[in-house]
Amino acid sequence: MSRDIIIGIDAGTSVIKAVAFTLAGDQLAITAMPNRYDTLPDGGVEQDMLRTWTDTAATLRMLAEKVADLPGRTLVVAVTGQGDGTWLIDAKGEPIVPGWLWLDSRAARITEDFVGSRTYRDHYLRTGTGVNACQQSVQLAWLQRNRPEVIDRAASAHHCKDWLYFKLTGDRVTDISEGNFTFGSYATREYAPAILAQLDAGGCERLLPRMVDGTREAGSLLPSAAAETGLMSGTPIVLGAVDVLCSGLGGGLYDVSGQAGCTIIGSTGMHMRLATSPEKVTLNSEGSGYTMPFPSPGASAQMQSNMAATLNIDWLLDVALEILAAEGVTRTRQDLIAGLDDRILGRPSCRLIFHPYISRAGERGPFLDPTARAQFIGLESGMGYADMMRAVFEGLCHAARDCYMTMGPVPSEVRLTGGAARSKALTRMLAAALGAPVRRVGREESGAAGAAIMAALQQGVYPDAAAATAEWVDPFLSERTEPDPQIAAAFARSFPIYLETRKAMRPIWRALQSSQGAVNAA
């Protein structure tokens, strides 16, 4: 039987998925398992590395139950996963401590001090990426200062997808997207890890693994991993880019005209545009955003990321669930989501301002502030739950515009993907807030698809990204949702207020944090 299947693995924050695609990009089957993590009192957010691997292997075994002769038909497997964080392994390849996730806020103070230092600007100009508490550089610095014995035992530092790739192949590597935006140069695509010395963690440089380009290089499935996954030993394994870049690739960021943007509304919010050469990268005075090598020669994906997107929606849903539970009523988030679009579209536009900074790690795009917190502005009697939820949706759209404007003009068209892309209310609001048409990406598993596209390029199935996306992406784009003039006018009036209040709040956020610290100390 011919090898006519590409498998994409996407190990997200909350779910691990394995997806089988045809060589032309049609989805054949998907399996998933929950990806659990632990939140600690000191701001730590950790994940059991061995459990993440065994759960990933289980999704592949389950996939084989759905697809006939999957091992024999698999041409290549590609792996992507949640970005940032720190996953340390020793010389024998064993985890030293649980993996630190991007949600971890323990390095927030180190981050704030570095962003305010005289060396920060040079780092930003080199990497094109702002430093925040979720990144491996400051997390390594925290460990070096607070738990040096962990650093002493470590042989290499990785991210979630790198750890899974290591378990699959035995190779200690990272990909060029994640390595460069943290430790490298977007112009050269090579390490330039001066940041560690600047953070007084220069000894950690030895932990940085070799960077690989998944469109050019593949590893081979180990016999031990073959036994656990049910796949054939020696199957090519490709290390994909970080999940957000793979989601951008699978969600339509690559556009030959260079005029499209891609917004992902998942746990976090990511807003992307393509720079076709290093000279076309646009940096900002705030020193925020990400610049990542894109799977196309010389191109970079520029990104501004909100720490929390659907996490804001989940928070307000959970508030309602808590109230219902106190009254003995059992409901789920899904119960509350049913019909939510119609309820919030029935409420007036932009009556409230909501800043969607619900993450305890603060905000990273388009500004850097670990003390940033969410807030409603304009609440008054007569407003109800639907008004508040509409404001949360509108806040996510304001945040998207805030991010795009930091990278230059708003794109002439935006492709929308992520879990919230299914919401017709969010789609309409985003088009109105941006003043640009929005096309939803019908392919729900865009992250796994993006990784699979990289694997298809590595295997020579397609000559370049343009040819691959013509088959894997373009057929899945919806018709354009054009901006509604009335809603757009309301957003145009409220956006300056959104900006002015979030700028005015920065000293208040800091004062609030200091006050809370004093209370906790007492």
C-alpha positions as CSV (number, residue, x, y, z in Angstrom):
1,M,0.0,0.0,0.0
2,S,1.3,3.5,-0.8
3,R,2.4,6.0,1.8
4,D,-0.5,8.4,1.4
5,I,-1.0,9.9,4.9
6,I,0.7,12.7,6.8
7,I,0.0,12.8,10.6
8,G,0.1,16.1,12.4
9,I,0.5,16.1,16.2
10,D,-0.6,19.3,18.1
11,A,0.1,19.3,21.8
12,G,-1.8,22.3,23.0
13,T,-2.3,23.7,26.4
14,S,-5.5,21.8,27.2
15,V,-5.7,19.1,24.5
16,I,-3.3,16.8,22.6
17,K,-4.5,15.9,19.1
18,A,-3.3,13.6,16.4
19,V,-4.7,14.2,13.0
20,A,-4.4,12.1,9.8
21,F,-4.4,14.0,6.5
22,T,-4.2,12.9,2.9
23,L,-1.3,14.2,0.9
24,A,-3.7,16.8,-0.6
25,G,-4.7,18.0,2.8
26,D,-8.1,16.3,3.4
27,Q,-8.6,15.4,7.0
28,L,-9.3,11.6,7.5
29,A,-9.5,11.3,11.3
30,I,-8.6,12.9,14.6
31,T,-8.1,11.7,18.1
32,A,-7.6,13.8,21.2
33,M,-6.8,13.6,24.9
34,P,-6.9,16.3,27.6
35,N,-3.6,17.9,28.4
36,R,-3.6,18.7,32.1
37,Y,-1.5,21.1,34.0
38,D,-1.1,22.2,37.6
39,T,-1.3,25.8,38.9
40,L,0.9,26.6,42.0
41,P,0.4,29.2,44.7
42,D,3.6,31.1,43.7
43,G,2.4,31.7,40.1
44,G,3.9,28.5,38.7
45,V,2.1,26.5,36.0
46,E,3.6,23.1,35.4
47,Q,2.9,20.0,33.3
48,D,4.0,16.4,33.8
49,M,6.4,15.7,31.0
50,L,6.1,11.9,31.0
51,R,2.4,12.0,31.1
52,T,2.4,14.4,28.1
53,W,4.4,11.9,26.2
54,T,2.3,8.9,27.1
55,D,-0.9,10.7,26.3
56,T,0.6,11.7,22.9
57,A,1.5,8.1,22.2
58,A,-2.0,7.1,23.1
59,T,-3.5,9.5,20.6
60,L,-1.4,7.9,17.9
61,R,-2.5,4.4,18.9
62,M,-6.2,5.6,18.9
63,L,-5.7,7.1,15.5
64,A,-4.6,3.7,14.1
65,E,-8.0,2.3,15.3
66,K,-9.7,4.8,13.0
67,V,-7.5,4.7,9.9
68,A,-6.9,1.4,8.1
69,D,-3.2,0.3,8.0
70,L,-2.1,3.7,9.4
71,P,1.5,2.5,10.2
72,G,2.0,1.2,6.7
73,R,0.4,4.3,5.0
74,T,2.1,7.0,7.0
75,L,4.6,9.0,4.9
76,V,5.7,11.3,7.7
77,V,4.7,12.6,11.1
78,A,5.0,16.2,12.1
79,V,4.8,17.6,15.7
80,T,3.9,21.0,17.0
81,G,2.8,22.2,20.4
82,Q,2.3,25.0,22.8
83,G,5.0,27.7,22.7
84,D,7.4,29.2,25.3
85,G,8.0,27.5,28.6
86,T,10.9,25.4,29.7
87,W,11.2,21.6,29.6
88,L,14.5,20.4,31.0
89,I,16.0,17.0,30.6
90,D,19.1,15.4,32.0
91,A,22.0,13.6,30.2
92,K,19.9,10.4,30.2
93,G,16.9,12.1,28.6
94,E,14.8,12.1,31.8
95,P,12.8,15.1,33.0
96,I,14.4,16.9,35.9
97,V,11.3,18.9,37.0
98,P,7.9,19.3,35.5
99,G,7.6,21.3,32.3
100,W,7.1,25.1,32.9
101,L,4.3,26.4,30.7
102,W,3.7,29.7,29.0
103,L,1.2,30.5,31.7
104,D,3.9,30.5,34.4
105,S,4.4,33.9,35.9
106,R,7.3,33.3,38.3
107,A,9.7,35.2,36.2
108,A,7.5,38.3,36.0
109,R,9.8,40.5,38.1
110,I,12.9,39.4,36.2
111,T,11.1,40.3,33.0
112,E,10.0,43.7,34.2
113,D,13.5,44.6,35.4
114,F,15.0,43.5,32.0
115,V,12.5,45.3,29.9
116,G,13.4,48.5,31.9
117,S,17.1,48.0,31.4
118,R,19.4,49.7,29.0
119,T,20.3,46.5,27.2
120,Y,16.7,45.6,26.4
121,R,16.4,47.6,23.2
122,D,19.4,45.9,21.6
123,H,17.9,42.5,22.4
124,Y,14.6,43.5,20.8
125,L,16.2,44.9,17.7
126,R,18.1,41.6,17.3
127,T,15.3,39.2,17.9
128,G,12.3,41.3,16.9
129,T,10.6,39.9,19.9
130,G,9.6,41.4,23.2
131,V,10.5,39.6,26.4
132,N,7.8,38.4,28.7
133,A,7.5,36.0,31.7
134,C,6.5,33.0,29.6
135,Q,9.7,32.8,27.7
136,Q,12.5,30.3,28.3
137,S,15.2,33.0,28.7
138,V,13.7,34.6,31.8
139,Q,12.5,31.2,33.2
140,L,16.1,29.9,33.0
141,A,17.3,33.0,34.7
142,W,14.7,32.4,37.5
143,L,15.8,28.9,38.0
144,Q,19.5,29.9,38.0
145,R,18.8,32.4,40.8
146,N,16.4,30.3,42.8
147,R,17.0,26.7,42.0
148,P,20.5,26.4,40.7
149,E,20.6,22.7,41.4
150,V,18.0,22.1,38.7
151,I,20.2,24.0,36.1
152,D,23.2,22.0,37.3
153,R,21.5,18.7,36.6
154,A,20.1,19.8,33.2
155,A,21.7,18.7,29.9
156,S,19.4,20.5,27.5
157,A,16.4,22.9,27.5
158,H,13.4,22.4,25.3
159,H,9.8,23.3,24.7
160,C,6.8,21.0,24.7
161,K,7.0,20.0,21.0
162,D,10.8,19.6,21.3
163,W,10.3,17.2,24.2
164,L,7.9,15.1,22.1
165,Y,10.2,15.1,19.2
166,F,13.0,13.9,21.5
167,K,10.8,11.0,22.7
168,L,10.0,10.2,19.1
169,T,13.5,10.4,17.6
170,G,16.1,10.8,20.4
171,D,17.3,14.1,18.9
172,R,17.9,17.1,21.2
173,V,16.8,20.0,19.0
174,T,14.5,22.9,18.8
175,D,13.0,24.5,15.7
176,I,14.1,27.8,14.1
177,S,10.9,29.7,15.0
178,E,11.2,29.1,18.8
179,G,14.9,29.3,19.0
180,N,15.3,32.5,17.2
181,F,12.5,34.6,18.7
182,T,13.9,33.8,22.2
183,F,17.7,33.6,21.7
184,G,18.5,34.4,18.1
185,S,18.4,36.9,15.2
186,Y,15.4,37.0,12.8
187,A,17.7,38.3,10.1
188,T,20.3,35.5,10.3
189,R,18.2,32.7,11.8
190,E,21.1,31.8,14.1
191,Y,21.6,31.8,17.8
192,A,22.7,35.1,19.4
193,P,22.0,34.2,23.1
194,A,23.5,37.4,24.7
195,I,20.2,37.7,26.6
196,L,21.3,35.0,29.1
197,A,24.5,36.9,30.0
198,Q,22.4,40.0,30.4
199,L,20.1,38.2,32.8
200,D,23.1,36.9,34.8
201,A,22.4,33.4,33.5
202,G,25.2,33.0,31.0
203,G,26.0,29.4,32.1
204,C,22.6,28.3,30.7
205,E,23.9,28.8,27.1
206,R,25.1,25.2,27.2
207,L,21.5,24.0,27.5
208,L,20.4,25.5,24.1
209,P,20.0,22.7,21.6
210,R,20.7,22.8,17.8
211,M,18.0,24.5,15.8
212,V,16.5,22.7,12.8
213,D,14.2,23.8,9.9
214,G,11.4,21.2,9.6
215,T,10.9,22.0,6.0
216,R,14.4,20.6,5.3
217,E,15.3,18.1,7.9
218,A,13.6,15.0,9.5
219,G,14.4,12.5,12.2
220,S,13.5,8.9,12.3
221,L,11.1,7.2,14.7
222,L,12.9,5.2,17.3
223,P,12.1,1.5,17.8
224,S,11.1,2.2,21.4
225,A,8.8,5.0,20.3
226,A,7.4,2.8,17.5
227,A,6.4,0.3,20.2
228,E,4.6,2.9,22.2
229,T,2.8,4.7,19.3
230,G,2.1,1.7,17.1
231,L,3.8,3.3,14.1
232,M,6.6,1.8,12.1
233,S,10.2,2.2,13.3
234,G,12.1,4.5,11.0
235,T,9.1,6.6,9.9
236,P,10.3,10.2,9.2
237,I,9.5,12.7,12.0
238,V,9.4,16.4,11.3
239,L,9.7,19.0,14.0
240,G,7.2,21.7,13.2
241,A,7.3,25.3,14.1
242,V,5.7,26.5,17.4
243,D,1.9,25.9,17.4
244,V,0.9,29.5,16.7
245,L,3.1,29.7,13.6
246,C,1.7,26.4,12.4
247,S,-1.8,27.7,13.0
248,G,-0.9,30.7,10.9
249,L,0.4,28.6,8.1
250,G,-2.6,26.3,8.2
251,G,-4.9,29.3,8.7
252,G,-4.0,31.3,5.6
253,L,-1.2,33.6,6.7
254,Y,0.8,32.8,3.6
255,D,-0.7,34.9,0.8
256,V,1.2,35.6,-2.3
257,S,-0.1,39.2,-2.4
258,G,1.2,39.8,1.1
259,Q,-2.0,41.6,2.1
260,A,-3.7,39.0,4.3
261,G,-3.5,38.8,8.1
262,C,-4.3,35.9,10.3
263,T,-5.9,36.1,13.8
264,I,-6.1,33.1,16.1
265,I,-8.6,33.3,18.9
266,G,-7.8,30.4,21.2
267,S,-6.7,30.4,24.8
268,T,-4.4,33.2,23.8
269,G,-5.0,35.7,20.9
270,M,-2.5,35.9,18.1
271,H,-2.5,38.5,15.3
272,M,-0.1,37.9,12.4
273,R,1.2,39.4,9.2
274,L,3.9,38.3,6.8
275,A,7.1,40.2,6.2
276,T,8.6,38.8,3.0
277,S,12.2,39.9,3.9
278,P,14.1,41.1,7.0
279,E,14.0,44.6,5.7
280,K,10.2,44.6,5.8
281,V,9.9,43.7,9.5
282,T,8.3,46.6,11.4
283,L,9.4,47.0,15.0
284,N,7.8,49.3,17.6
285,S,8.9,51.7,20.3
286,E,7.2,49.5,23.0
287,G,9.6,46.7,22.2
288,S,6.7,44.2,22.0
289,G,5.6,41.4,19.7
290,Y,7.2,38.3,18.1
291,T,9.2,37.9,14.9
292,M,9.5,34.3,13.8
293,P,11.2,32.7,10.7
294,F,8.4,31.6,8.4
295,P,8.6,28.3,6.4
296,S,9.4,30.3,3.2
297,P,12.9,31.6,2.2
298,G,13.7,34.9,3.9
299,A,10.1,35.5,5.2
300,S,9.2,36.2,8.8
301,A,5.8,36.1,10.6
302,Q,5.3,39.2,12.7
303,M,3.0,38.7,15.6
304,Q,1.4,40.5,18.4
305,S,-0.1,38.3,21.1
306,N,-2.7,38.8,23.8
307,M,-1.9,36.6,26.8
308,A,-5.5,35.7,27.2
309,A,-8.3,35.5,24.6
310,T,-10.9,32.8,25.1
311,L,-9.6,32.6,28.7
312,N,-11.6,35.8,29.3
313,I,-14.8,34.2,27.9
314,D,-14.2,31.1,30.0
315,W,-13.8,33.2,33.1
316,L,-17.2,34.9,32.7
317,L,-18.8,31.6,31.8
318,D,-17.4,30.1,35.0
319,V,-18.7,33.0,37.1
320,A,-22.2,32.1,35.9
321,L,-21.6,28.3,36.5
322,E,-20.4,29.1,40.1
323,I,-23.6,31.0,40.8
324,L,-25.8,28.3,39.3
325,A,-23.9,25.6,41.3
326,A,-24.5,27.5,44.5
327,E,-28.2,27.2,43.8
328,G,-27.9,23.5,43.1
329,V,-28.2,23.9,39.3
330,T,-25.7,21.9,37.3
331,R,-24.7,23.2,33.9
332,T,-21.5,23.1,31.7
333,R,-19.7,25.8,29.7
334,Q,-21.2,24.2,26.5
335,D,-24.7,24.6,27.9
336,L,-24.1,28.3,28.4
337,I,-22.5,28.8,25.0
338,A,-25.5,27.4,23.2
339,G,-27.4,30.4,21.9
340,L,-24.8,32.9,23.3
341,D,-24.1,34.5,19.9
342,D,-27.8,35.5,19.4
343,R,-28.1,36.8,23.0
344,I,-25.1,39.1,22.8
345,L,-25.8,40.2,19.2
346,G,-29.2,41.3,20.6
347,R,-27.5,43.8,23.0
348,P,-26.3,47.3,22.0
349,S,-22.8,47.7,20.6
350,C,-19.9,49.1,22.7
351,R,-21.9,50.2,25.8
352,L,-19.0,48.9,28.0
353,I,-15.3,48.8,27.6
354,F,-13.5,45.6,28.6
355,H,-9.7,45.2,28.7
356,P,-9.2,41.4,28.2
357,Y,-6.1,41.1,30.5
358,I,-7.4,38.2,32.7
359,S,-4.1,36.3,32.7
360,R,-2.1,36.5,36.0
361,A,1.0,36.9,33.8
362,G,-0.3,40.3,32.6
363,E,-0.1,41.4,29.0
364,R,2.5,41.0,26.2
365,G,0.9,42.5,23.1
366,P,1.0,45.1,21.9
367,F,2.5,46.3,25.2
368,L,4.6,44.6,27.9
369,D,3.2,44.8,31.4
370,P,3.1,41.8,33.8
371,T,0.8,43.8,36.2
372,A,-1.9,44.4,33.5
373,R,-5.3,43.2,34.7
374,A,-8.8,42.9,33.1
375,Q,-11.5,45.5,33.9
376,F,-14.9,46.6,32.9
377,I,-15.5,50.4,32.4
378,G,-18.9,51.9,32.2
379,L,-21.1,49.4,34.2
380,E,-24.4,50.8,35.2
381,S,-27.7,49.5,36.5
382,G,-29.9,47.9,33.9
383,M,-26.9,46.0,32.3
384,G,-27.0,42.3,32.5
385,Y,-24.9,39.2,31.8
386,A,-25.3,39.4,28.0
387,D,-24.0,43.0,28.1
388,M,-20.9,42.0,30.0
389,M,-20.3,39.0,27.7
390,R,-20.7,41.2,24.6
391,A,-18.1,43.6,26.1
392,V,-15.7,40.7,26.6
393,F,-16.1,39.8,22.9
394,E,-15.7,43.4,21.9
395,G,-12.6,43.7,24.1
396,L,-11.0,40.8,22.2
397,C,-11.7,42.7,19.0
398,H,-10.3,46.0,20.3
399,A,-7.2,44.1,21.4
400,A,-6.9,42.7,17.9
401,R,-7.0,46.1,16.3
402,D,-4.5,47.4,19.0
403,C,-2.1,44.6,17.9
404,Y,-2.5,45.1,14.2
405,M,-2.0,48.8,14.3
406,T,1.3,48.3,16.2
407,M,2.6,46.3,13.2
408,G,1.5,48.8,10.5
409,P,-1.8,49.2,8.6
410,V,-4.6,46.7,9.3
411,P,-4.4,44.0,6.6
412,S,-6.9,44.3,3.7
413,E,-8.3,40.8,4.7
414,V,-8.0,38.8,7.9
415,R,-8.3,35.0,8.1
416,L,-9.8,33.9,11.5
417,T,-9.1,30.6,13.1
418,G,-8.9,29.1,16.6
419,G,-11.7,27.8,18.9
420,A,-13.7,31.1,18.9
421,A,-13.7,31.3,15.0
422,R,-16.9,29.3,15.2
423,S,-18.7,32.2,16.7
424,K,-20.7,34.3,14.2
425,A,-20.8,37.1,16.8
426,L,-17.1,37.3,17.1
427,T,-16.6,37.2,13.3
428,R,-19.0,40.1,12.8
429,M,-17.5,42.1,15.6
430,L,-13.9,41.5,14.4
431,A,-14.7,42.6,10.9
432,A,-16.3,45.8,12.3
433,A,-13.5,46.5,14.7
434,L,-10.8,46.1,12.1
435,G,-12.7,47.7,9.2
436,A,-11.6,44.8,7.1
437,P,-13.4,41.7,5.8
438,V,-12.9,38.5,7.7
439,R,-12.8,35.0,6.3
440,R,-13.1,32.1,8.7
441,V,-10.9,29.1,8.2
442,G,-13.1,26.1,7.9
443,R,-10.4,23.7,8.8
444,E,-10.6,23.4,12.6
445,E,-7.2,21.7,13.1
446,S,-5.1,24.4,11.6
447,G,-2.2,23.9,13.9
448,A,-1.8,20.2,13.0
449,A,-2.4,21.1,9.4
450,G,0.4,23.7,9.5
451,A,2.8,21.2,10.9
452,A,1.7,18.7,8.2
453,I,2.3,21.3,5.5
454,M,5.8,21.7,6.7
455,A,6.2,17.9,6.6
456,A,4.8,17.8,3.1
457,L,7.4,20.4,2.0
458,Q,10.2,18.4,3.7
459,Q,9.1,15.3,1.9
460,G,9.0,17.1,-1.5
461,V,5.2,16.6,-1.9
462,Y,5.1,20.3,-2.9
463,P,7.8,22.6,-4.3
464,D,7.0,25.6,-2.0
465,A,4.6,27.1,0.5
466,A,2.5,28.7,-2.2
467,A,1.8,25.4,-3.9
468,A,1.1,23.7,-0.6
469,T,-1.3,26.3,0.7
470,A,-3.2,26.4,-2.6
471,E,-4.4,22.9,-1.8
472,W,-4.3,22.8,2.0
473,V,-5.7,26.2,2.9
474,D,-7.5,28.0,0.1
475,P,-10.4,25.6,-0.2
476,F,-11.2,25.9,3.5
477,L,-11.6,29.7,3.5
478,S,-15.2,30.9,4.0
479,E,-16.9,33.8,2.1
480,R,-15.9,37.2,3.4
481,T,-17.8,38.7,6.3
482,E,-17.8,42.4,5.5
483,P,-17.8,45.1,8.2
484,D,-21.3,46.1,9.3
485,P,-21.4,49.9,9.0
486,Q,-23.3,50.5,12.2
487,I,-21.2,48.2,14.4
488,A,-18.1,49.6,12.8
489,A,-19.1,53.1,13.7
490,A,-19.6,52.1,17.3
491,F,-16.2,50.4,17.4
492,A,-14.6,53.5,15.8
493,R,-16.0,55.7,18.6
494,S,-15.0,53.3,21.5
495,F,-11.5,52.3,20.3
496,P,-9.9,55.6,21.3
497,I,-11.5,55.2,24.8
498,Y,-10.2,51.6,25.0
499,L,-6.6,52.9,24.2
500,E,-6.7,55.9,26.5
501,T,-8.0,53.9,29.5
502,R,-5.5,51.1,29.1
503,K,-2.7,53.6,29.0
504,A,-4.0,55.4,32.0
505,M,-4.3,52.2,34.0
506,R,-0.7,51.2,33.9
507,P,0.4,53.0,37.1
508,I,-2.8,51.9,38.8
509,W,-2.1,48.2,37.9
510,R,1.4,48.6,39.5
511,A,0.0,50.2,42.6
512,L,-2.5,47.4,42.9
513,Q,0.2,44.8,42.7
514,S,2.3,46.6,45.3
515,S,-0.8,46.8,47.6
516,Q,-1.6,43.1,47.2
517,G,2.1,42.3,47.9
518,A,2.0,44.3,51.1
519,V,-1.2,42.6,52.2
520,N,0.2,39.1,51.5
521,A,3.4,39.9,53.3
522,A,1.4,41.0,56.3
